[in-house]
C-alpha cells in the first residue's frame, strides 16, 4: 500500500483507494520483490506472476502499479483484463472472456496484454485446470498475474507456470510513515497512543489500518487509543486486565456479572475478549500446568463459539476455567 496524491476528483473516495500507489516507486514495502519486478519490466521479460500472502499487504497495489507503468491511460482498458472474486470465475469465464482476451492481438499497441486474476484461490479446480492451457498457449502476447491469500488452494500445475512472490504482513516501521503521510494530507488529529493502536489492531494489514483511521477520524475529533478501540469494538487493554483480575480474584457470580455488565456496556464480543485474554495469559507468570490448562480451556471455548453456541454459557465456562486455575495455583503453593 502507499501514496498517490489525492486530487480534486478523489474527495469522496475511501482513503485506501485515494492513496493507492500509481507507480512501483510509491510502494512502501517488499523492496526485493519490487526491484525484481522492476528489472523484469525494464528488460521487457515479465514472466507470469503469482502473488500470495495475507490481505492488505500490497499484492493488488503492486500489479496495478506495474500495469499503470506499462500502459498509458489510453491503452489501459484494451491491454489489461482484471477479474475479481466478485466476478464469476468458473470454467466458462476461462473459456470465454479470458480466452478471447488472451488470444486476440492488438494492432496498434505493441507489447503484451496483462490478465490480473485477483482472489485466484476462489477459482474452481476445473477453471484452474482450464487456465493452465490458456497460459501456455498465449504466452507470446499475454502475461497472467494470479493473486491469492492461500497458495495451497492454487493447483501445482499453475504454480509451476508462474514466478511466485510472497507478500508478508507489513511491520510497524513500514506502516508508520505511510499512515503519517495520510494523516498529514487529511489533517487528522492523532495522538501517539492512537497511532500505536492503529498499527497494533491492523496486524500488518495496511488497508485495515487506513480504514480504522478513516472511520475513527469521522466518528471522533481526536484519534487516540480509546477512540480507536471504541470505534472498532475491540476491548481496551485496561478492560482485559480488569476481566482477568475479576476471573482470578473474585468469586464466580461476581466475576460473571461484572464481565456481562462490561460486555453489554461496551458492546464487546466474547471472541474478541478471548483473543485478547489469550495474549494476556502468556504475560502472566503461571506454573506450566496451570497455563496449559487455561490455553486448553480457551481453545475449547473458541471452537464452541465458532460452532455458534451461546455466548453466556461459554463465558461461564471461561470464568470457571480461570477459577479452577486459581485453585490449582493455591494447591501448588500449599
C-alpha positions as CSV (number, residue, x, y, z in Angstrom):
1,X,0.0,0.0,0.0
2,X,1.2,3.5,-0.5
3,X,0.6,7.1,-1.5
4,X,-0.7,8.8,-4.5
5,X,-1.6,12.4,-4.1
6,X,-5.4,12.9,-3.5
7,X,-6.7,15.1,-6.4
8,X,-9.9,17.0,-6.6
9,X,-11.9,14.1,-8.1
10,X,-10.9,11.8,-5.3
11,X,-12.5,13.8,-2.5
12,X,-15.2,11.2,-1.7
13,X,-13.0,8.2,-2.2
14,X,-12.2,5.8,0.7
15,X,-8.6,6.6,1.7
16,X,-7.4,3.1,0.8
17,X,-8.3,4.0,-2.9
18,X,-7.4,7.6,-2.7
19,X,-3.8,6.8,-1.6
20,X,-3.3,3.6,-3.7
21,X,0.1,3.9,-5.4
22,X,0.3,4.7,-9.1
23,X,3.8,3.5,-9.7
24,X,6.2,1.0,-8.2
25,X,8.4,3.6,-6.6
26,X,5.4,4.7,-4.5
27,X,5.1,1.3,-2.8
28,X,6.4,1.2,0.8
29,X,7.4,-2.4,1.4
30,X,8.8,-5.6,-0.1
31,X,11.7,-3.8,-1.7
32,X,13.2,-7.1,-3.0
33,X,10.0,-8.1,-4.8
34,X,9.5,-4.6,-6.3
35,X,13.1,-4.3,-7.5
36,X,12.9,-7.8,-9.1
37,X,9.7,-6.9,-11.0
38,X,11.1,-3.5,-12.0
39,X,14.1,-5.3,-13.6
40,X,11.8,-7.7,-15.4
41,X,9.9,-4.7,-16.8
42,X,13.0,-2.8,-17.8
43,X,14.3,-5.8,-19.7
44,X,10.8,-6.5,-21.2
45,X,10.9,-10.0,-19.8
46,X,8.0,-10.0,-17.4
47,X,7.0,-13.7,-16.6
48,X,3.6,-14.9,-15.4
49,X,3.3,-13.9,-11.8
50,X,1.8,-15.4,-8.7
51,X,1.4,-13.1,-5.6
52,X,0.3,-14.7,-2.3
53,X,0.1,-13.5,1.3
54,X,-2.3,-12.1,3.8
55,X,-4.8,-9.3,2.9
56,X,-3.7,-5.7,2.8
57,X,0.0,-6.4,2.2
58,X,0.1,-4.7,-1.3
59,X,-0.4,-7.5,-3.8
60,X,-3.1,-5.9,-5.9
61,X,-1.5,-2.5,-5.5
62,X,1.8,-3.9,-6.9
63,X,0.4,-5.4,-10.0
64,X,-1.9,-2.3,-10.7
65,X,1.2,-0.1,-10.3
66,X,3.0,-2.3,-12.8
67,X,0.1,-2.0,-15.2
68,X,0.0,1.8,-14.9
69,X,3.7,1.9,-15.6
70,X,3.5,-0.4,-18.6
71,X,0.5,1.1,-20.3
72,X,-0.7,4.7,-20.9
73,X,-4.2,5.6,-19.6
74,X,-5.5,5.3,-23.2
75,X,-4.1,1.7,-23.6
76,X,-5.0,0.5,-20.1
77,X,-8.6,-0.7,-20.8
78,X,-7.7,-2.5,-24.0
79,X,-4.5,-4.1,-22.6
80,X,-5.5,-5.1,-19.1
81,X,-8.2,-7.5,-18.0
82,X,-8.9,-7.6,-14.3
83,X,-11.2,-10.2,-12.8
84,X,-12.0,-10.3,-9.1
85,X,-13.6,-12.8,-6.7
86,X,-16.9,-10.9,-7.2
87,X,-16.9,-11.9,-10.8
88,X,-18.0,-15.4,-11.8
89,X,-14.8,-17.4,-12.4
90,X,-15.9,-20.9,-13.2
91,X,-14.6,-22.8,-16.3
92,X,-17.0,-20.8,-18.5
93,X,-15.2,-17.5,-17.8
94,X,-11.8,-19.0,-18.5
95,X,-13.0,-20.5,-21.8
96,X,-14.9,-17.3,-22.7
97,X,-13.7,-13.8,-21.8
98,X,-10.2,-14.8,-20.6
99,X,-9.6,-16.9,-23.7
100,X,-10.9,-14.3,-26.0
101,X,-8.9,-11.5,-24.4
102,X,-5.7,-13.6,-24.4
103,X,-6.0,-14.9,-27.9
104,X,-6.5,-11.6,-29.7
105,X,-3.6,-9.4,-30.6
106,X,-3.8,-5.6,-30.6
107,X,-3.0,-4.0,-33.9
108,X,-2.0,-0.5,-32.7
109,X,-0.4,-1.3,-29.3
110,X,2.9,-3.1,-29.1
111,X,3.9,-5.4,-26.2
112,X,1.9,-8.0,-24.3
113,X,-1.5,-7.8,-22.7
114,X,-2.0,-8.4,-18.9
115,X,-4.6,-10.6,-17.2
116,X,-5.0,-10.0,-13.5
117,X,-6.9,-12.7,-11.6
118,X,-7.5,-11.4,-8.1
119,X,-8.5,-13.8,-5.3
120,X,-7.5,-16.7,-7.6
121,X,-7.8,-19.2,-4.7
122,X,-11.6,-18.8,-5.1
123,X,-11.5,-20.3,-8.6
124,X,-12.8,-23.8,-9.1
125,X,-10.3,-26.6,-9.8
126,X,-11.8,-27.1,-13.3
127,X,-11.3,-23.4,-14.0
128,X,-7.7,-23.6,-12.8
129,X,-7.0,-26.6,-15.0
130,X,-8.5,-24.9,-18.0
131,X,-6.4,-21.8,-17.2
132,X,-3.1,-23.6,-17.3
133,X,-3.6,-24.5,-21.0
134,X,-4.6,-20.9,-21.8
135,X,-1.5,-19.6,-20.0
136,X,0.7,-21.9,-22.0
137,X,-0.9,-21.3,-25.4
138,X,-0.9,-17.5,-25.3
139,X,2.4,-16.7,-23.5
140,X,3.6,-14.9,-26.6
141,X,1.2,-12.0,-26.4
142,X,-0.3,-12.3,-22.8
143,X,1.0,-12.3,-19.3
144,X,-1.0,-13.6,-16.3
145,X,-0.8,-12.4,-12.7
146,X,-2.6,-14.6,-10.1
147,X,-3.2,-13.1,-6.7
148,X,-4.3,-15.2,-3.7
149,X,-4.3,-15.4,0.1
150,X,-3.6,-19.1,0.3
151,X,-1.0,-20.7,-2.0
152,X,-2.2,-24.2,-1.1
153,X,-5.5,-23.5,-3.0
154,X,-3.7,-23.0,-6.3
155,X,-3.1,-26.2,-8.2
156,X,0.6,-27.2,-8.5
157,X,0.4,-27.0,-12.4
158,X,-0.4,-23.3,-12.2
159,X,2.2,-22.6,-9.5
160,X,4.9,-24.1,-11.7
161,X,4.0,-21.9,-14.6
162,X,4.4,-18.7,-12.6
163,X,7.1,-16.8,-10.8
164,X,6.0,-16.8,-7.1
165,X,6.3,-13.9,-4.7
166,X,5.2,-14.0,-1.1
167,X,3.9,-10.7,0.4
168,X,4.5,-10.9,4.2
169,X,2.5,-8.8,6.7
170,X,3.9,-5.3,7.0
171,X,5.8,-4.4,10.1
172,X,5.4,-1.3,12.2
173,X,8.3,0.7,10.7
174,X,6.9,0.3,7.2
175,X,3.3,1.2,8.1
176,X,4.0,4.3,10.3
177,X,5.4,6.7,7.6
178,X,2.6,5.8,5.2
179,X,-0.1,6.3,7.9
180,X,1.6,9.6,8.9
181,X,1.5,10.7,5.2
182,X,-2.3,10.1,5.1
183,X,-2.7,11.9,8.5
184,X,-0.8,14.9,7.2
185,X,-2.7,15.0,3.9
186,X,-6.1,14.7,5.6
187,X,-5.2,16.9,8.6
188,X,-6.3,14.4,11.2
189,X,-5.5,14.9,14.9
190,X,-3.8,11.7,16.1
191,X,-2.1,11.1,19.4
192,X,0.9,8.8,19.8
193,X,-1.1,6.1,21.6
194,X,-3.7,6.4,18.8
195,X,-1.1,5.7,16.2
196,X,0.2,2.7,18.1
197,X,-3.4,1.3,18.5
198,X,-3.9,1.7,14.7
199,X,-0.8,-0.3,13.9
200,X,-1.4,-2.9,16.6
201,X,-5.0,-3.6,15.5
202,X,-4.1,-3.7,11.8
203,X,-1.7,-6.7,12.4
204,X,0.3,-6.0,9.3
205,X,-2.7,-5.1,7.1
206,X,-2.2,-1.6,5.6
207,X,-5.7,-1.5,4.2
208,X,-7.2,-2.2,7.6
209,X,-5.1,0.5,9.4
210,X,-6.3,3.1,6.9
211,X,-9.9,2.0,7.2
212,X,-9.7,2.2,11.0
213,X,-8.0,5.6,10.8
214,X,-10.7,6.9,8.4
215,X,-13.7,5.6,10.5
216,X,-12.2,6.8,13.8
217,X,-11.4,10.3,12.4
218,X,-15.0,10.6,11.1
219,X,-16.5,9.5,14.5
220,X,-14.3,11.5,16.8
221,X,-12.3,14.7,16.7
222,X,-9.1,13.1,18.0
223,X,-7.8,9.7,17.1
224,X,-6.5,8.3,20.4
225,X,-6.2,4.8,21.8
226,X,-9.6,4.8,23.5
227,X,-11.4,6.1,20.4
228,X,-9.7,3.6,18.1
229,X,-10.7,0.7,20.3
230,X,-14.3,2.0,20.8
231,X,-14.7,2.6,17.0
232,X,-13.6,-1.0,16.2
233,X,-15.5,-2.5,19.1
234,X,-12.2,-4.0,20.3
235,X,-11.7,-4.5,24.1
236,X,-9.2,-2.0,25.7
237,X,-6.1,-3.3,27.4
238,X,-7.4,-1.9,30.7
239,X,-10.7,-3.8,30.2
240,X,-8.8,-7.1,29.6
241,X,-6.7,-6.5,32.7
242,X,-10.0,-6.0,34.7
243,X,-11.6,-9.1,33.2
244,X,-8.6,-11.3,34.1
245,X,-8.4,-9.7,37.6
246,X,-12.1,-10.5,38.2
247,X,-11.8,-14.1,37.0
248,X,-8.8,-14.8,39.2
249,X,-9.6,-12.8,42.3
250,X,-13.4,-12.6,42.6
251,X,-16.0,-15.3,43.3
252,X,-17.7,-16.9,40.3
253,X,-21.0,-14.9,40.4
254,X,-19.3,-11.5,40.9
255,X,-16.8,-12.2,38.1
256,X,-19.5,-13.4,35.7
257,X,-21.8,-10.4,36.4
258,X,-19.0,-7.9,36.1
259,X,-17.9,-9.2,32.7
260,X,-21.5,-9.4,31.4
261,X,-22.0,-5.8,32.5
262,X,-18.8,-4.7,30.7
263,X,-19.8,-6.7,27.6
264,X,-23.2,-5.0,27.4
265,X,-21.8,-1.5,28.2
266,X,-19.1,-1.6,25.6
267,X,-20.7,-3.9,23.1
268,X,-17.8,-6.4,23.2
269,X,-17.9,-9.9,21.6
270,X,-16.7,-12.8,23.6
271,X,-14.5,-13.9,20.7
272,X,-12.5,-10.6,20.9
273,X,-12.3,-10.9,24.7
274,X,-11.0,-14.5,24.3
275,X,-8.3,-13.5,21.8
276,X,-7.0,-10.7,24.0
277,X,-7.1,-12.8,27.2
278,X,-5.1,-15.4,25.4
279,X,-2.3,-12.9,24.7
280,X,-2.5,-11.6,28.3
281,X,-2.3,-15.1,29.8
282,X,1.1,-15.5,28.1
283,X,2.4,-12.5,30.0
284,X,1.3,-13.8,33.5
285,X,3.8,-15.9,35.5
286,X,1.6,-19.1,35.8
287,X,3.0,-22.5,36.7
288,X,3.3,-24.5,33.4
289,X,0.5,-27.0,34.2
290,X,-1.9,-24.0,35.0
291,X,-1.0,-22.2,31.8
292,X,-1.6,-25.4,29.8
293,X,-5.0,-25.9,31.5
294,X,-6.0,-22.3,30.6
295,X,-4.9,-22.5,27.0
296,X,-6.6,-25.8,26.5
297,X,-9.8,-24.5,28.0
298,X,-9.8,-21.3,25.9
299,X,-9.1,-23.3,22.7
300,X,-12.2,-25.4,23.5
301,X,-14.3,-22.3,24.1
302,X,-13.2,-20.8,20.8
303,X,-14.1,-24.0,19.0
304,X,-17.5,-24.0,20.5
305,X,-18.1,-20.3,19.7
306,X,-17.2,-21.0,16.1
307,X,-19.9,-23.6,16.1
308,X,-22.4,-21.0,17.1
309,X,-23.1,-21.8,20.8
310,X,-24.4,-19.4,23.4
311,X,-22.0,-16.6,24.5
312,X,-23.4,-16.6,28.0
313,X,-22.7,-20.4,28.6
314,X,-19.2,-20.0,27.0
315,X,-18.5,-17.0,29.3
316,X,-19.5,-19.2,32.3
317,X,-17.1,-21.8,31.0
318,X,-14.3,-19.2,30.7
319,X,-14.8,-17.9,34.2
320,X,-14.9,-21.5,35.6
321,X,-11.6,-22.3,33.8
322,X,-9.8,-19.4,35.5
323,X,-11.3,-20.3,38.9
324,X,-10.0,-23.8,38.5
325,X,-6.6,-22.3,37.5
326,X,-6.7,-20.2,40.7
327,X,-7.4,-23.3,42.8
328,X,-4.5,-25.1,41.1
329,X,-2.1,-22.3,41.9
330,X,-3.3,-22.3,45.6
331,X,-2.9,-26.1,45.8
332,X,0.6,-25.9,44.3
333,X,1.6,-23.2,46.9
334,X,0.4,-25.4,49.8
